[in-house]
């Protein structure tokens, strides 16, 4: 199953232990301040309480999840 199909199942309310097991392969840990920033910028949406990355440009197979500020937006920690 590809990521888009998994997210589609979440949106349609079709989820069970098997789906969550597969979704676990796609999960990454994010520090709370960064998570809030992703949500604030619209890069993450909550689907039935599950955070889903909307901005696929922020994830790279080789380097993982990256934060790239949009033009005119910056986050200083």
PDB file of N, H, CA, C and O in Angstrom:
ATOM      1  N   UNK A   1       0.833  -1.189   0.000  1.00  0.00           N
ATOM      2  CA  UNK A   1       0.000   0.000   0.000  1.00  0.00           C
ATOM      3  C   UNK A   1       0.873   1.246   0.000  1.00  0.00           C
ATOM      4  O   UNK A   1       1.840   1.331   0.757  1.00  0.00           O
ATOM      5  N   UNK A   2       0.543   2.190  -0.827  1.00  0.00           N
ATOM      6  H   UNK A   2      -0.243   2.121  -1.442  1.00  0.00           H
ATOM      7  CA  UNK A   2       1.278   3.439  -0.873  1.00  0.00           C
ATOM      8  C   UNK A   2       0.687   4.420   0.137  1.00  0.00           C
ATOM      9  O   UNK A   2      -0.446   4.267   0.592  1.00  0.00           O
ATOM     10  N   UNK A   3       1.492   5.435   0.475  1.00  0.00           N
ATOM     11  H   UNK A   3       2.412   5.560   0.106  1.00  0.00           H
ATOM     12  CA  UNK A   3       1.084   6.420   1.463  1.00  0.00           C
ATOM     13  C   UNK A   3      -0.238   7.091   1.166  1.00  0.00           C
ATOM     14  O   UNK A   3      -1.055   7.274   2.068  1.00  0.00           O
ATOM     15  N   UNK A   4      -0.465   7.465  -0.092  1.00  0.00           N
ATOM     16  H   UNK A   4       0.199   7.317  -0.825  1.00  0.00           H
ATOM     17  CA  UNK A   4      -1.711   8.145  -0.454  1.00  0.00           C
ATOM     18  C   UNK A   4      -2.929   7.261  -0.200  1.00  0.00           C
ATOM     19  O   UNK A   4      -3.969   7.737   0.255  1.00  0.00           O
ATOM     20  N   UNK A   5      -2.791   5.991  -0.494  1.00  0.00           N
ATOM     21  H   UNK A   5      -1.946   5.605  -0.863  1.00  0.00           H
ATOM     22  CA  UNK A   5      -3.896   5.061  -0.260  1.00  0.00           C
ATOM     23  C   UNK A   5      -4.172   4.923   1.238  1.00  0.00           C
ATOM     24  O   UNK A   5      -5.327   4.838   1.657  1.00  0.00           O
ATOM     25  N   UNK A   6      -3.111   4.901   2.036  1.00  0.00           N
ATOM     26  H   UNK A   6      -2.173   4.970   1.696  1.00  0.00           H
ATOM     27  CA  UNK A   6      -3.271   4.808   3.484  1.00  0.00           C
ATOM     28  C   UNK A   6      -3.986   6.034   4.026  1.00  0.00           C
ATOM     29  O   UNK A   6      -4.889   5.915   4.854  1.00  0.00           O
ATOM     30  N   UNK A   7      -3.583   7.215   3.560  1.00  0.00           N
ATOM     31  H   UNK A   7      -2.850   7.311   2.887  1.00  0.00           H
ATOM     32  CA  UNK A   7      -4.222   8.458   4.005  1.00  0.00           C
ATOM     33  C   UNK A   7      -5.679   8.476   3.566  1.00  0.00           C
ATOM     34  O   UNK A   7      -6.543   8.943   4.309  1.00  0.00           O
ATOM     35  N   UNK A   8      -5.959   7.980   2.383  1.00  0.00           N
ATOM     36  H   UNK A   8      -5.257   7.601   1.780  1.00  0.00           H
ATOM     37  CA  UNK A   8      -7.334   7.905   1.896  1.00  0.00           C
ATOM     38  C   UNK A   8      -8.187   7.042   2.825  1.00  0.00           C
ATOM     39  O   UNK A   8      -9.333   7.383   3.117  1.00  0.00           O
ATOM     40  N   UNK A   9      -7.631   5.936   3.281  1.00  0.00           N
ATOM     41  H   UNK A   9      -6.700   5.659   3.043  1.00  0.00           H
ATOM     42  CA  UNK A   9      -8.358   5.075   4.212  1.00  0.00           C
ATOM     43  C   UNK A   9      -8.646   5.815   5.510  1.00  0.00           C
ATOM     44  O   UNK A   9      -9.738   5.693   6.064  1.00  0.00           O
ATOM     45  N   UNK A  10      -7.673   6.586   6.001  1.00  0.00           N
ATOM     46  H   UNK A  10      -6.786   6.685   5.551  1.00  0.00           H
ATOM     47  CA  UNK A  10      -7.897   7.377   7.216  1.00  0.00           C
ATOM     48  C   UNK A  10      -9.023   8.382   7.008  1.00  0.00           C
ATOM     49  O   UNK A  10      -9.916   8.508   7.846  1.00  0.00           O
ATOM     50  N   UNK A  11      -8.976   9.092   5.892  1.00  0.00           N
ATOM     51  H   UNK A  11      -8.251   8.990   5.211  1.00  0.00           H
ATOM     52  CA  UNK A  11      -9.996  10.111   5.611  1.00  0.00           C
ATOM     53  C   UNK A  11     -11.389   9.493   5.530  1.00  0.00           C
ATOM     54  O   UNK A  11     -12.374  10.120   5.921  1.00  0.00           O
ATOM     55  N   UNK A  12     -11.470   8.275   5.028  1.00  0.00           N
ATOM     56  H   UNK A  12     -10.670   7.766   4.711  1.00  0.00           H
ATOM     57  CA  UNK A  12     -12.756   7.602   4.884  1.00  0.00           C
ATOM     58  C   UNK A  12     -13.178   6.844   6.140  1.00  0.00           C
ATOM     59  O   UNK A  12     -14.232   6.209   6.157  1.00  0.00           O
ATOM     60  N   UNK A  13     -12.361   6.908   7.186  1.00  0.00           N
ATOM     61  H   UNK A  13     -11.505   7.424   7.171  1.00  0.00           H
ATOM     62  CA  UNK A  13     -12.720   6.262   8.446  1.00  0.00           C
ATOM     63  C   UNK A  13     -12.494   4.765   8.473  1.00  0.00           C
ATOM     64  O   UNK A  13     -12.965   4.094   9.391  1.00  0.00           O
ATOM     65  N   UNK A  14     -11.784   4.220   7.489  1.00  0.00           N
ATOM     66  H   UNK A  14     -11.402   4.765   6.743  1.00  0.00           H
ATOM     67  CA  UNK A  14     -11.503   2.790   7.452  1.00  0.00           C
ATOM     68  C   UNK A  14     -10.122   2.536   8.038  1.00  0.00           C
ATOM     69  O   UNK A  14      -9.126   2.535   7.314  1.00  0.00           O
ATOM     70  N   UNK A  15     -10.060   2.323   9.333  1.00  0.00           N
ATOM     71  H   UNK A  15     -10.868   2.323   9.922  1.00  0.00           H
ATOM     72  CA  UNK A  15      -8.771   2.032   9.933  1.00  0.00           C
ATOM     73  C   UNK A  15      -8.916   0.965  11.011  1.00  0.00           C
ATOM     74  O   UNK A  15      -9.934   0.859  11.696  1.00  0.00           O
ATOM     75  N   UNK A  16      -7.847   0.180  11.128  1.00  0.00           N
ATOM     76  H   UNK A  16      -7.021   0.267  10.572  1.00  0.00           H
ATOM     77  CA  UNK A  16      -7.795  -0.898  12.102  1.00  0.00           C
ATOM     78  C   UNK A  16      -6.340  -1.101  12.506  1.00  0.00           C
ATOM     79  O   UNK A  16      -5.474  -0.315  12.122  1.00  0.00           O
ATOM     80  N   UNK A  17      -6.068  -2.144  13.274  1.00  0.00           N
ATOM     81  H   UNK A  17      -6.771  -2.783  13.586  1.00  0.00           H
ATOM     82  CA  UNK A  17      -4.696  -2.401  13.733  1.00  0.00           C
ATOM     83  C   UNK A  17      -3.737  -2.615  12.578  1.00  0.00           C
ATOM     84  O   UNK A  17      -2.583  -2.191  12.637  1.00  0.00           O
ATOM     85  N   UNK A  18      -4.207  -3.268  11.532  1.00  0.00           N
ATOM     86  H   UNK A  18      -5.145  -3.613  11.484  1.00  0.00           H
ATOM     87  CA  UNK A  18      -3.340  -3.523  10.380  1.00  0.00           C
ATOM     88  C   UNK A  18      -2.927  -2.214   9.717  1.00  0.00           C
ATOM     89  O   UNK A  18      -1.760  -2.031   9.372  1.00  0.00           O
ATOM     90  N   UNK A  19      -3.873  -1.313   9.539  1.00  0.00           N
ATOM     91  H   UNK A  19      -4.822  -1.461   9.819  1.00  0.00           H
ATOM     92  CA  UNK A  19      -3.556  -0.021   8.931  1.00  0.00           C
ATOM     93  C   UNK A  19      -2.555   0.744   9.786  1.00  0.00           C
ATOM     94  O   UNK A  19      -1.597   1.311   9.260  1.00  0.00           O
ATOM     95  N   UNK A  20      -2.767   0.767  11.102  1.00  0.00           N
ATOM     96  H   UNK A  20      -3.546   0.306  11.529  1.00  0.00           H
ATOM     97  CA  UNK A  20      -1.840   1.480  11.983  1.00  0.00           C
ATOM     98  C   UNK A  20      -0.455   0.844  11.977  1.00  0.00           C
ATOM     99  O   UNK A  20       0.550   1.544  12.098  1.00  0.00           O
ATOM    100  N   UNK A  21      -0.397  -0.459  11.838  1.00  0.00           N
ATOM    101  H   UNK A  21      -1.213  -1.028  11.739  1.00  0.00           H
ATOM    102  CA  UNK A  21       0.892  -1.144  11.752  1.00  0.00           C
ATOM    103  C   UNK A  21       1.644  -0.692  10.494  1.00  0.00           C
ATOM    104  O   UNK A  21       2.845  -0.425  10.543  1.00  0.00           O
ATOM    105  N   UNK A  22       0.936  -0.612   9.386  1.00  0.00           N
ATOM    106  H   UNK A  22      -0.040  -0.829   9.346  1.00  0.00           H
ATOM    107  CA  UNK A  22       1.556  -0.171   8.126  1.00  0.00           C
ATOM    108  C   UNK A  22       1.926   1.313   8.222  1.00  0.00           C
ATOM    109  O   UNK A  22       3.006   1.710   7.786  1.00  0.00           O
ATOM    110  N   UNK A  23       1.045   2.125   8.785  1.00  0.00           N
ATOM    111  H   UNK A  23       0.167   1.803   9.140  1.00  0.00           H
ATOM    112  CA  UNK A  23       1.334   3.552   8.944  1.00  0.00           C
ATOM    113  C   UNK A  23       2.579   3.783   9.790  1.00  0.00           C
ATOM    114  O   UNK A  23       3.293   4.766   9.591  1.00  0.00           O
ATOM    115  N   UNK A  24       2.838   2.891  10.723  1.00  0.00           N
ATOM    116  H   UNK A  24       2.258   2.093  10.885  1.00  0.00           H
ATOM    117  CA  UNK A  24       4.011   3.020  11.583  1.00  0.00           C
ATOM    118  C   UNK A  24       5.308   3.070  10.789  1.00  0.00           C
ATOM    119  O   UNK A  24       6.285   3.668  11.240  1.00  0.00           O
ATOM    120  N   UNK A  25       5.329   2.462   9.639  1.00  0.00           N
ATOM    121  H   UNK A  25       4.535   1.977   9.273  1.00  0.00           H
ATOM    122  CA  UNK A  25       6.521   2.493   8.787  1.00  0.00           C
ATOM    123  C   UNK A  25       6.780   3.886   8.221  1.00  0.00           C
ATOM    124  O   UNK A  25       7.902   4.208   7.829  1.00  0.00           O
ATOM    125  N   UNK A  26       5.743   4.700   8.183  1.00  0.00           N
ATOM    126  H   UNK A  26       4.832   4.439   8.501  1.00  0.00           H
ATOM    127  CA  UNK A  26       5.854   6.044   7.626  1.00  0.00           C
ATOM    128  C   UNK A  26       6.051   7.105   8.711  1.00  0.00           C
ATOM    129  O   UNK A  26       6.279   8.272   8.392  1.00  0.00           O
ATOM    130  N   UNK A  27       5.969   6.727   9.958  1.00  0.00           N
ATOM    131  H   UNK A  27       5.784   5.779  10.217  1.00  0.00           H
ATOM    132  CA  UNK A  27       6.021   7.684  11.061  1.00  0.00           C
ATOM    133  C   UNK A  27       7.427   8.199  11.343  1.00  0.00           C
ATOM    134  O   UNK A  27       8.415   7.477  11.207  1.00  0.00           O
ATOM    135  N   UNK A  28       7.488   9.446  11.733  1.00  0.00           N
ATOM    136  H   UNK A  28       6.686  10.032  11.844  1.00  0.00           H
ATOM    137  CA  UNK A  28       8.750  10.054  12.163  1.00  0.00           C
ATOM    138  C   UNK A  28       8.494  10.825  13.447  1.00  0.00           C
ATOM    139  O   UNK A  28       7.382  11.294  13.688  1.00  0.00           O
ATOM    140  N   UNK A  29       9.521  10.952  14.265  1.00  0.00           N
ATOM    141  H   UNK A  29      10.425  10.571  14.070  1.00  0.00           H
ATOM    142  CA  UNK A  29       9.422  11.745  15.485  1.00  0.00           C
ATOM    143  C   UNK A  29       9.726  13.197  15.163  1.00  0.00           C
ATOM    144  O   UNK A  29      10.641  13.504  14.399  1.00  0.00           O
ATOM    145  N   UNK A  30       8.939  14.086  15.760  1.00  0.00           N
ATOM    146  H   UNK A  30       8.195  13.837  16.381  1.00  0.00           H
ATOM    147  CA  UNK A  30       9.111  15.521  15.552  1.00  0.00           C
ATOM    148  C   UNK A  30       9.020  16.203  16.907  1.00  0.00           C
ATOM    149  O   UNK A  30       8.117  15.916  17.693  1.00  0.00           O
ATOM    150  N   UNK A  31       9.954  17.105  17.180  1.00  0.00           N
ATOM    151  H   UNK A  31      10.687  17.338  16.541  1.00  0.00           H
ATOM    152  CA  UNK A  31       9.890  17.867  18.419  1.00  0.00           C
ATOM    153  C   UNK A  31       8.625  18.723  18.419  1.00  0.00           C
ATOM    154  O   UNK A  31       8.202  19.224  17.377  1.00  0.00           O
ATOM    155  N   UNK A  32       8.028  18.884  19.597  1.00  0.00           N
ATOM    156  H   UNK A  32       8.371  18.477  20.444  1.00  0.00           H
ATOM    157  CA  UNK A  32       6.758  19.597  19.740  1.00  0.00           C
ATOM    158  C   UNK A  32       6.768  20.993  19.104  1.00  0.00           C
ATOM    159  O   UNK A  32       5.820  21.327  18.392  1.00  0.00           O
ATOM    160  N   UNK A  33       7.795  21.824  19.328  1.00  0.00           N
ATOM    161  H   UNK A  33       8.565  21.554  19.907  1.00  0.00           H
ATOM    162  CA  UNK A  33       7.772  23.159  18.694  1.00  0.00           C
ATOM    163  C   UNK A  33       7.760  23.078  17.163  1.00  0.00           C
ATOM    164  O   UNK A  33       7.097  23.880  16.505  1.00  0.00           O
ATOM    165  N   UNK A  34       8.486  22.119  16.602  1.00  0.00           N
ATOM    166  H   UNK A  34       9.025  21.468  17.136  1.00  0.00           H
ATOM    167  CA  UNK A  34       8.487  21.969  15.150  1.00  0.00           C
ATOM    168  C   UNK A  34       7.139  21.468  14.656  1.00  0.00           C
ATOM    169  O   UNK A  34       6.648  21.910  13.617  1.00  0.00           O
ATOM    170  N   UNK A  35       6.543  20.547  15.401  1.00  0.00           N
ATOM    171  H   UNK A  35       6.942  20.188  16.245  1.00  0.00           H
ATOM    172  CA  UNK A  35       5.214  20.038  15.034  1.00  0.00           C
ATOM    173  C   UNK A  35       4.203  21.180  14.992  1.00  0.00           C
ATOM    174  O   UNK A  35       3.428  21.289  14.041  1.00  0.00           O
ATOM    175  N   UNK A  36       4.208  22.030  16.015  1.00  0.00           N
ATOM    176  H   UNK A  36       4.838  21.941  16.787  1.00  0.00           H
ATOM    177  CA  UNK A  36       3.282  23.172  16.046  1.00  0.00           C
ATOM    178  C   UNK A  36       3.500  24.077  14.840  1.00  0.00           C
ATOM    179  O   UNK A  36       2.541  24.583  14.256  1.00  0.00           O
ATOM    180  N   UNK A  37       4.760  24.280  14.469  1.00  0.00           N
ATOM    181  H   UNK A  37       5.539  23.869  14.943  1.00  0.00           H
ATOM    182  CA  UNK A  37       5.059  25.117  13.307  1.00  0.00           C
ATOM    183  C   UNK A  37       4.550  24.470  12.021  1.00  0.00           C
ATOM    184  O   UNK A  37       3.995  25.156  11.162  1.00  0.00           O
ATOM    185  N   UNK A  38       4.733  23.161  11.881  1.00  0.00           N
ATOM    186  H   UNK A  38       5.184  22.604  12.578  1.00  0.00           H
ATOM    187  CA  UNK A  38       4.223  22.464  10.701  1.00  0.00           C
ATOM    188  C   UNK A  38       2.702  22.628  10.600  1.00  0.00           C
ATOM    189  O   UNK A  38       2.172  22.888   9.520  1.00  0.00           O
ATOM    190  N   UNK A  39       2.012  22.477  11.722  1.00  0.00           N
ATOM    191  H   UNK A  39       2.442  22.266  12.599  1.00  0.00           H
ATOM    192  CA  UNK A  39       0.553  22.630  11.735  1.00  0.00           C
ATOM    193  C   UNK A  39       0.180  24.069  11.394  1.00  0.00           C
ATOM    194  O   UNK A  39      -0.707  24.305  10.573  1.00  0.00           O
ATOM    195  N   UNK A  40       0.848  25.023  12.017  1.00  0.00           N
ATOM    196  H   UNK A  40       1.568  24.831  12.683  1.00  0.00           H
ATOM    197  CA  UNK A  40       0.547  26.445  11.803  1.00  0.00           C
ATOM    198  C   UNK A  40       0.725  26.833  10.339  1.00  0.00           C
ATOM    199  O   UNK A  40      -0.057  27.619   9.805  1.00  0.00           O
ATOM    200  N   UNK A  41       1.744  26.287   9.693  1.00  0.00           N
ATOM    201  H   UNK A  41       2.379  25.648  10.127  1.00  0.00           H
ATOM    202  CA  UNK A  41       2.020  26.610   8.293  1.00  0.00           C
ATOM    203  C   UNK A  41       1.195  25.778   7.310  1.00  0.00           C
ATOM    204  O   UNK A  41       1.277  25.985   6.099  1.00  0.00           O
ATOM    205  N   UNK A  42       0.396  24.834   7.833  1.00  0.00           N
ATOM    206  H   UNK A  42       0.329  24.666   8.816  1.00  0.00           H
ATOM    207  CA  UNK A  42      -0.433  24.009   6.966  1.00  0.00           C
ATOM    208  C   UNK A  42       0.296  22.845   6.332  1.00  0.00           C
ATOM    209  O   UNK A  42      -0.219  22.220   5.405  1.00  0.00           O
ATOM    210  N   UNK A  43       1.498  22.542   6.821  1.00  0.00           N
ATOM    211  H   UNK A  43       1.917  23.050   7.574  1.00  0.00           H
ATOM    212  CA  UNK A  43       2.266  21.431   6.264  1.00  0.00           C
ATOM    213  C   UNK A  43       1.810  20.091   6.829  1.00  0.00           C
ATOM    214  O   UNK A  43       2.130  19.040   6.273  1.00  0.00           O
ATOM    215  N   UNK A  44       1.065  20.125   7.932  1.00  0.00           N
ATOM    216  H   UNK A  44       0.805  20.979   8.384  1.00  0.00           H
ATOM    217  CA  UNK A  44       0.538  18.918   8.565  1.00  0.00           C
ATOM    218  C   UNK A  44      -0.948  19.135   8.810  1.00  0.00           C
ATOM    219  O   UNK A  44      -1.369  20.221   9.210  1.00  0.00           O
ATOM    220  N   UNK A  45      -1.735  18.101   8.567  1.00  0.00           N
ATOM    221  H   UNK A  45      -1.394  17.219   8.242  1.00  0.00           H
ATOM    222  CA  UNK A  45      -3.154  18.151   8.910  1.00  0.00           C
ATOM    223  C   UNK A  45      -3.475  16.998   9.846  1.00  0.00           C
ATOM    224  O   UNK A  45      -2.811  15.962   9.825  1.00  0.00           O
ATOM    225  N   UNK A  46      -4.484  17.186  10.655  1.00  0.00           N
ATOM    226  H   UNK A  46      -5.023  18.028  10.672  1.00  0.00           H
ATOM    227  CA  UNK A  46      -4.934  16.119  11.536  1.00  0.00           C
ATOM    228  C   UNK A  46      -6.128  15.421  10.903  1.00  0.00           C
ATOM    229  O   UNK A  46      -7.119  16.051  10.535  1.00  0.00           O
ATOM    230  N   UNK A  47      -6.008  14.108  10.786  1.00  0.00           N
ATOM    231  H   UNK A  47      -5.203  13.596  11.085  1.00  0.00           H
ATOM    232  CA  UNK A  47      -7.097  13.287  10.267  1.00  0.00           C
ATOM    233  C   UNK A  47      -7.457  12.299  11.359  1.00  0.00           C
ATOM    234  O   UNK A  47      -6.691  11.385  11.664  1.00  0.00           O
ATOM    235  N   UNK A  48      -8.625  12.491  11.941  1.00  0.00           N
ATOM    236  H   UNK A  48      -9.246  13.234  11.692  1.00  0.00           H
ATOM    237  CA  UNK A  48      -9.060  11.623  13.041  1.00  0.00           C
ATOM    238  C   UNK A  48      -7.986  11.505  14.121  1.00  0.00           C
ATOM    239  O   UNK A  48      -7.744  10.423  14.655  1.00  0.00           O
ATOM    240  N   UNK A  49      -7.343  12.642  14.436  1.00  0.00           N
ATOM    241  H   UNK A  49      -7.540  13.521  14.002  1.00  0.00           H
ATOM    242  CA  UNK A  49      -6.339  12.669  15.492  1.00  0.00           C
ATOM    243  C   UNK A  49      -4.955  12.211  15.064  1.00  0.00           C
ATOM    244  O   UNK A  49      -4.057  12.117  15.902  1.00  0.00           O
ATOM    245  N   UNK A  50      -4.759  11.928  13.798  1.00  0.00           N
ATOM    246  H   UNK A  50      -5.488  12.005  13.117  1.00  0.00           H
ATOM    247  CA  UNK A  50      -3.467  11.468  13.287  1.00  0.00           C
ATOM    248  C   UNK A  50      -2.865  12.565  12.418  1.00  0.00           C
ATOM    249  O   UNK A  50      -3.517  13.066  11.502  1.00  0.00           O
ATOM    250  N   UNK A  51      -1.625  12.936  12.707  1.00  0.00           N
ATOM    251  H   UNK A  51      -1.095  12.529  13.451  1.00  0.00           H
ATOM    252  CA  UNK A  51      -0.950  13.983  11.944  1.00  0.00           C
ATOM    253  C   UNK A  51      -0.441  13.407  10.626  1.00  0.00           C
ATOM    254  O   UNK A  51       0.257  12.393  10.604  1.00  0.00           O
ATOM    255  N   UNK A  52      -0.801  14.071   9.530  1.00  0.00           N
ATOM    256  H   UNK A  52      -1.368  14.895   9.548  1.00  0.00           H
ATOM    257  CA  UNK A  52      -0.406  13.641   8.192  1.00  0.00           C
ATOM    258  C   UNK A  52       0.301  14.801   7.501  1.00  0.00           C
ATOM    259  O   UNK A  52      -0.211  15.920   7.476  1.00  0.00           O
ATOM    260  N   UNK A  53       1.471  14.534   6.945  1.00  0.00           N
ATOM    261  H   UNK A  53       1.887  13.625   6.965  1.00  0.00           H
ATOM    262  CA  UNK A  53       2.236  15.558   6.245  1.00  0.00           C
ATOM    263  C   UNK A  53       1.563  15.896   4.918  1.00  0.00           C
ATOM    264  O   UNK A  53       1.389  15.028   4.063  1.00  0.00           O
ATOM    265  N   UNK A  54       1.185  17.166   4.754  1.00  0.00           N
ATOM    266  H   UNK A  54       1.327  17.871   5.449  1.00  0.00           H
ATOM    267  CA  UNK A  54       0.583  17.639   3.499  1.00  0.00           C
ATOM    268  C   UNK A  54       1.636  18.046   2.491  1.00  0.00           C
ATOM    269  O   UNK A  54       1.456  17.850   1.289  1.00  0.00           O
ATOM    270  N   UNK A  55       2.720  18.604   2.963  1.00  0.00           N
ATOM    271  H   UNK A  55       2.866  18.763   3.939  1.00  0.00           H
ATOM    272  CA  UNK A  55       3.754  19.138   2.090  1.00  0.00           C
ATOM    273  C   UNK A  55       4.815  18.061   1.868  1.00  0.00           C
ATOM    274  O   UNK A  55       5.741  17.917   2.665  1.00  0.00           O
ATOM    275  N   UNK A  56       4.671  17.315   0.790  1.00  0.00           N
ATOM    276  H   UNK A  56       3.918  17.431   0.142  1.00  0.00           H
ATOM    277  CA  UNK A  56       5.586  16.202   0.523  1.00  0.00           C
ATOM    278  C   UNK A  56       7.002  16.665   0.212  1.00  0.00           C
ATOM    279  O   UNK A  56       7.936  15.865   0.263  1.00  0.00           O
ATOM    280  N   UNK A  57       7.174  17.936  -0.106  1.00  0.00           N
ATOM    281  H   UNK A  57       6.415  18.586  -0.147  1.00  0.00           H
ATOM    282  CA  UNK A  57       8.510  18.465  -0.367  1.00  0.00           C
ATOM    283  C   UNK A  57       9.372  18.504   0.886  1.00  0.00           C
ATOM    284  O   UNK A  57      10.586  18.685   0.802  1.00  0.00           O
ATOM    285  N   UNK A  58       8.754  18.335   2.039  1.00  0.00           N
ATOM    286  H   UNK A  58       7.767  18.187   2.108  1.00  0.00           H
ATOM    287  CA  UNK A  58       9.500  18.394   3.295  1.00  0.00           C
ATOM    288  C   UNK A  58      10.089  17.044   3.694  1.00  0.00           C
ATOM    289  O   UNK A  58      10.860  16.975   4.651  1.00  0.00           O
ATOM    290  N   UNK A  59       9.748  15.984   2.991  1.00  0.00           N
ATOM    291  H   UNK A  59       9.122  16.040   2.214  1.00  0.00           H
ATOM    292  CA  UNK A  59      10.298  14.661   3.320  1.00  0.00           C
ATOM    293  C   UNK A  59      11.125  14.153   2.143  1.00  0.00           C
ATOM    294  O   UNK A  59      10.684  14.171   0.994  1.00  0.00           O
ATOM    295  N   UNK A  60      12.334  13.699   2.462  1.00  0.00           N
ATOM    296  H   UNK A  60      12.693  13.683   3.396  1.00  0.00           H
ATOM    297  CA  UNK A  60      13.229  13.165   1.448  1.00  0.00           C
ATOM    298  C   UNK A  60      13.686  11.776   1.876  1.00  0.00           C
ATOM    299  O   UNK A  60      14.047  11.563   3.033  1.00  0.00           O
ATOM    300  N   UNK A  61      13.670  10.854   0.957  1.00  0.00           N
ATOM    301  H   UNK A  61      13.377  11.028   0.017  1.00  0.00           H
ATOM    302  CA  UNK A  61      14.064   9.468   1.241  1.00  0.00           C
ATOM    303  C   UNK A  61      15.440   9.385   1.904  1.00  0.00           C
ATOM    304  O   UNK A  61      15.633   8.606   2.838  1.00  0.00           O
ATOM    305  N   UNK A  62      16.391  10.179   1.429  1.00  0.00           N
ATOM    306  H   UNK A  62      16.234  10.812   0.671  1.00  0.00           H
ATOM    307  CA  UNK A  62      17.767  10.094   1.922  1.00  0.00           C
ATOM    308  C   UNK A  62      17.979  10.807   3.255  1.00  0.00           C
ATOM    309  O   UNK A  62      18.748  10.334   4.092  1.00  0.00           O
ATOM    310  N   UNK A  63      17.307  11.935   3.459  1.00  0.00           N
ATOM    311  H   UNK A  63      16.682  12.318   2.778  1.00  0.00           H
ATOM    312  CA  UNK A  63      17.593  12.755   4.640  1.00  0.00           C
ATOM    313  C   UNK A  63      16.461  12.811   5.643  1.00  0.00           C
ATOM    314  O   UNK A  63      16.661  13.294   6.757  1.00  0.00           O
ATOM    315  N   UNK A  64      15.274  12.334   5.288  1.00  0.00           N
ATOM    316  H   UNK A  64      15.111  11.942   4.382  1.00  0.00           H
ATOM    317  CA  UNK A  64      14.141  12.355   6.208  1.00  0.00           C
ATOM    318  C   UNK A  64      13.380  13.671   6.158  1.00  0.00           C
ATOM    319  O   UNK A  64      13.387  14.367   5.143  1.00  0.00           O
ATOM    320  N   UNK A  65      12.728  14.002   7.259  1.00  0.00           N
ATOM    321  H   UNK A  65      12.723  13.436   8.084  1.00  0.00           H
ATOM    322  CA  UNK A  65      11.896  15.194   7.341  1.00  0.00           C
ATOM    323  C   UNK A  65      12.765  16.424   7.500  1.00  0.00           C
ATOM    324  O   UNK A  65      13.662  16.457   8.342  1.00  0.00           O
ATOM    325  N   UNK A  66      12.495  17.437   6.688  1.00  0.00           N
ATOM    326  H   UNK A  66      11.766  17.410   6.004  1.00  0.00           H
ATOM    327  CA  UNK A  66      13.253  18.679   6.741  1.00  0.00           C
ATOM    328  C   UNK A  66      12.286  19.841   6.844  1.00  0.00           C
ATOM    329  O   UNK A  66      11.156  19.773   6.362  1.00  0.00           O
ATOM    330  N   UNK A  67      12.741  20.899   7.473  1.00  0.00           N
ATOM    331  H   UNK A  67      13.659  20.955   7.864  1.00  0.00           H
ATOM    332  CA  UNK A  67      11.939  22.110   7.510  1.00  0.00           C
ATOM    333  C   UNK A  67      12.561  23.131   6.592  1.00  0.00           C
ATOM    334  O   UNK A  67      13.733  23.483   6.729  1.00  0.00           O
ATOM    335  N   UNK A  68      11.763  23.605   5.652  1.00  0.00           N
ATOM    336  H   UNK A  68      10.811  23.319   5.541  1.00  0.00           H
ATOM    337  CA  UNK A  68      12.207  24.661   4.746  1.00  0.00           C
ATOM    338  C   UNK A  68      11.194  25.791   4.852  1.00  0.00           C
ATOM    339  O   UNK A  68      10.042  25.648   4.443  1.00  0.00           O
ATOM    340  N   UNK A  69      11.639  26.923   5.410  1.00  0.00           N
ATOM    341  H   UNK A  69      12.575  27.039   5.743  1.00  0.00           H
ATOM    342  CA  UNK A  69      10.721  28.046   5.569  1.00  0.00           C
ATOM    343  C   UNK A  69      10.291  28.565   4.210  1.00  0.00           C
ATOM    344  O   UNK A  69      11.094  28.672   3.284  1.00  0.00           O
ATOM    345  N   UNK A  70       9.001  28.887   4.108  1.00  0.00           N
ATOM    346  H   UNK A  70       8.349  28.799   4.861  1.00  0.00           H
ATOM    347  CA  UNK A  70       8.504  29.505   2.893  1.00  0.00           C
ATOM    348  C   UNK A  70       9.051  30.923   2.821  1.00  0.00           C
ATOM    349  O   UNK A  70       9.478  31.483   3.830  1.00  0.00           O
ATOM    350  N   UNK A  71       9.037  31.490   1.643  1.00  0.00           N
ATOM    351  H   UNK A  71       8.690  31.035   0.823  1.00  0.00           H
ATOM    352  CA  UNK A  71       9.544  32.844   1.465  1.00  0.00           C
ATOM    353  C   UNK A  71       8.792  33.794   2.392  1.00  0.00           C
ATOM    354  O   UNK A  71       7.561  33.832   2.408  1.00  0.00           O
ATOM    355  N   UNK A  72       9.554  34.552   3.157  1.00  0.00           N
ATOM    356  H   UNK A  72      10.554  34.521   3.144  1.00  0.00           H
ATOM    357  CA  UNK A  72       8.948  35.517   4.070  1.00  0.00           C
ATOM    358  C   UNK A  72       8.558  34.939   5.409  1.00  0.00           C
ATOM    359  O   UNK A  72       8.107  35.670   6.291  1.00  0.00           O
ATOM    360  N   UNK A  73       8.723  33.647   5.578  1.00  0.00           N
ATOM    361  H   UNK A  73       9.090  33.054   4.861  1.00  0.00           H
ATOM    362  CA  UNK A  73       8.389  32.997   6.843  1.00  0.00           C
ATOM    363  C   UNK A  73       9.637  32.331   7.389  1.00  0.00           C
ATOM    364  O   UNK A  73      10.333  31.605   6.680  1.00  0.00           O
ATOM    365  N   UNK A  74       9.905  32.583   8.637  1.00  0.00           N
ATOM    366  H   UNK A  74       9.339  33.173   9.214  1.00  0.00           H
ATOM    367  CA  UNK A  74      11.058  31.934   9.268  1.00  0.00           C
ATOM    368  C   UNK A  74      10.694  31.587  10.696  1.00  0.00           C
ATOM    369  O   UNK A  74       9.874  32.257  11.323  1.00  0.00           O
ATOM    370  N   UNK A  75      11.301  30.555  11.193  1.00  0.00           N
ATOM    371  H   UNK A  75      11.967  30.011  10.683  1.00  0.00           H
ATOM    372  CA  UNK A  75      11.093  30.134  12.568  1.00  0.00           C
ATOM    373  C   UNK A  75      12.433  30.152  13.272  1.00  0.00           C
ATOM    374  O   UNK A  75      13.376  29.484  12.849  1.00  0.00           O
ATOM    375  N   UNK A  76      12.514  30.902  14.325  1.00  0.00           N
ATOM    376  H   UNK A  76      11.747  31.445  14.668  1.00  0.00           H
ATOM    377  CA  UNK A  76      13.749  30.999  15.086  1.00  0.00           C
ATOM    378  C   UNK A  76      13.549  30.319  16.421  1.00  0.00           C
ATOM    379  O   UNK A  76      12.649  30.684  17.177  1.00  0.00           O
ATOM    380  N   UNK A  77      14.380  29.334  16.720  1.00  0.00           N
ATOM    381  H   UNK A  77      15.111  29.038  16.106  1.00  0.00           H
ATOM    382  CA  UNK A  77      14.257  28.594  17.975  1.00  0.00           C
ATOM    383  C   UNK A  77      15.364  28.975  18.924  1.00  0.00           C
ATOM    384  O   UNK A  77      15.430  28.455  20.038  1.00  0.00           O
TER     385      UNK A  77
END
